Amino acid sequence: MRLSLENRLTTLLRALSIRHRLIASFVLLSLLSLLPLLVSGYISYAESSREIERRTRLFATEVVKQVAKNVQLQMAEVETASEALVLSDGVQAALARYAVDDAAEKGRARAELTKILLDSYGSFEDVSQKYFLDKDNRILDPQVLGQLGGTMERFAAAAPPRHGRPHWGALELWGGQKSLVMLRQVYFKSNNRLAGSLFLGVRPLYFAGIFDNVQLGEGSDIFILDGRDGSAVVQARERPNGAPLAAGLLAEVGASLRHGQSAGFAAYEDVAADGRGRASFRAAYTQIPRTNWYVVSTLPNDSLLAQAQSVRDKILLIGLACFLVALALAYLIARSISAPLEKLAGIMRATEGGNYGLRMDYTGRDELAQLARKFNEMAGNIGQAHEQLESRVAARTHELELANEKLATLSMTDGLTGIANRRRFDAVLEAELHRASRCGQPLTLLMIDVDFFKSYNDFYGHQEGDACLLRVARLLQAHARRAGDLAARYGGEEFVMLAADTDLETAAALAESIRLALEQAGLPHAESPIGCVSVSIGVATLAPDERQSAEMFIRTADKAMYRAKQLGRNQVQLAGGRRIAAA
């Protein structure tokens, strides 16, 4: 038994180099001497960490409670102002006229209510939506776009019974933007009957200022969380790389909501503050009364335990210094024995990296000399084979590069029309915005939609529909004559054209020439009022700066295009409301 154990140990040691065996013996002796120091440092670190976490928990819990009170106070300000508004004689009288079964009275009532809202909230940048709804949750403002109005009406219909108190919730609008909504029912003072509702959309930044003076430490974060869907309603800062909230934190808050708990403290893992990897966090949270919102304050464990880690690091530094001294002695002794072996190992490593020209020079007739001669013969054979392989790889690499270039071209082109696709447009738009911002030149975007295209498809068939889109694409490509112009298919029957260094007057002329050229082409369209295929064009021109985004630019042109469609189609509308008269 003893002999077998000795043989196993000998076999294990012979798997290591002589130098490593010598160093390992010194390392083991050093570690045994440092073990008491490391154990005492660990015990001290564990005890101090528990105490720091306990104190931080108490402090963070009080902070989120105070922030929740401040948020509630700001909500109360909005509620108080809205209560005075809905009880005012002007609102009561307008709603009473709207309740009369008379179309003219209803129209005047809508106009009065819209004016009252503008007078009351028009100067408040933080109130982004302001509408009255009737008792059936229909928006009274006729100018609200159908999609936006439907979203708000569904929100109002889904709100829980309010029993006369305002209801707060979060509503997601276009582009993923959120609005914090206060919904208040309006009752007639004369008979206490339901007259309608007041819908106020408040920007999240209205509450974000509360977080300005709240700082628990480096890497900490504080935000308001919607307990229903786990989204951040108000944030003090953007999360790294736009990462979603940690599932562990959402699970803790969700459990509190289900069990009726209004506050808690949780440990979870999330994306690190620098956006690289994951880290452990602690979070204190408390519910804002009468809402599904929670004020959440998070702090990374590394920041929380910084003081305890400092003591631990000093202990480890002392141990490391002693260990390095022992390691240096071990290295010097091992080096004096293993230098010839290291020289051969170094040449072998260089050979692995592709340098087959090195040879081992060693005098003598011992085993190392024989090994050096065999190694030199092997390196020569491998070098010759490697040269032949590199030649073959170079040829295959060139073929692969040509194939990748062809694939890249296909990925940026629309398969139906042959012009640029949405991906190519997005990339060029970002680049042109930066270039125009640097050069101070205007940039123009045309948003183009084929009128009554669904009817065209239904009447003529999808093949003719594809041919129609191809005809429009070729027309746009013909008008994109300059090097800085780009015509692209945006999606479906929508196209875009980007024109660099183009002012509003030139852009309007370009859009009108496109519209007129298609109308004169006379492509038959039996389902169109004018009997041929036409387009509605929205034009947006701006001098970009660093504050403007591609999304804002597209939305501006898109609104102008939709205005052209609403006003009768087959026309050009400029951003800001101007229409270009047809020739």
Secondary structure as GFF3:
##gff-version 3
##sequence-region A 1 583
A	DSSP	alpha_helix	2	14	.	.	.	ID=ss1
A	DSSP	alpha_helix	18	86	.	.	.	ID=ss2
A	DSSP	alpha_helix	89	99	.	.	.	ID=ss3
A	DSSP	alpha_helix	103	121	.	.	.	ID=ss4
A	DSSP	beta_strand	127	134	.	.	.	ID=ss5
A	DSSP	alpha_helix	146	158	.	.	.	ID=ss6
A	DSSP	beta_strand	167	172	.	.	.	ID=ss7
A	DSSP	three_ten_helix	174	176	.	.	.	ID=ss8
A	DSSP	beta_strand	178	187	.	.	.	ID=ss9
A	DSSP	beta_strand	194	202	.	.	.	ID=ss10
A	DSSP	alpha_helix	205	208	.	.	.	ID=ss11
A	DSSP	three_ten_helix	209	211	.	.	.	ID=ss12
A	DSSP	beta_strand	221	226	.	.	.	ID=ss13
A	DSSP	beta_strand	232	235	.	.	.	ID=ss14
A	DSSP	three_ten_helix	240	242	.	.	.	ID=ss15
A	DSSP	alpha_helix	247	258	.	.	.	ID=ss16
A	DSSP	beta_strand	263	271	.	.	.	ID=ss17
A	DSSP	beta_strand	278	287	.	.	.	ID=ss18
A	DSSP	beta_strand	293	300	.	.	.	ID=ss19
A	DSSP	alpha_helix	301	304	.	.	.	ID=ss20
A	DSSP	alpha_helix	306	352	.	.	.	ID=ss21
A	DSSP	alpha_helix	367	411	.	.	.	ID=ss22
A	DSSP	alpha_helix	422	439	.	.	.	ID=ss23
A	DSSP	beta_strand	443	450	.	.	.	ID=ss24
A	DSSP	alpha_helix	453	460	.	.	.	ID=ss25
A	DSSP	alpha_helix	462	479	.	.	.	ID=ss26
A	DSSP	beta_strand	485	491	.	.	.	ID=ss27
A	DSSP	beta_strand	494	500	.	.	.	ID=ss28
A	DSSP	alpha_helix	504	521	.	.	.	ID=ss29
A	DSSP	beta_strand	535	542	.	.	.	ID=ss30
A	DSSP	alpha_helix	550	566	.	.	.	ID=ss31
A	DSSP	beta_strand	572	574	.	.	.	ID=ss32
A	DSSP	beta_strand	579	580	.	.	.	ID=ss33
###
